[in-house]
């Protein structure tokens, strides 16, 4: 007499219980503690390259709700200068950008210059042999590098943004090769998934071998 569907399921679960426990554990870990993701574009150069796999720490901001790309409220909040992964308002894809403005901030962008609440972010630029510009930028007392490509235009004119409650203003580090808050607006706090802390492993030819494993990217 053929087994019922319920009996077949129970037998399958019993025979594969260790595997099921492992899968549930991995899913729980990636939702609540940390996750990993790959870099799909050049918008965060010179800090991240296509071929990098990043480590996303979630505990500081709170765990994400599986399948819906939303984060549970009531935990910590991103700070200026944090590198985060999130889902922007115009797509379901996961982006990586740097937090420049937090709720209540007034942001002004004019060419390469960025002001936060009336203070221009310090930048020190150095032209490279290929004509690109690598610059150091300081925000919240922490310094990071940004890039400008010589063959790509910078947007002209001054643009002002007032960051609403529950929203964040994001910029890519490759400033004239990034689709970010200058284009699609603000990222919602509940769709920020976590803070990027390391390059877990890298297959990018641009990255030196010594930096291809467990490279820390935050101060």
ABEGO torsion letter per residue (X at the ends): XBBBAAAAAAAAAAAAAAAAAAAAAAAAAAAAABBBBBBABAAAOAABBBGBBBBBBAAAAEBBBBGAGBBBBGBBBBBBGBBBBBBBAABABBBBBBBABBBGBBBBBBEABBBBGGBBBBBBBBBBAAGBBBBBBBBGGBBBBBBBBAABBBBBEBBBBBBBBGBBBBBBABAAABBBAAAAEBBBAAABAEBBABBABBABAABBAAAABGBBABX
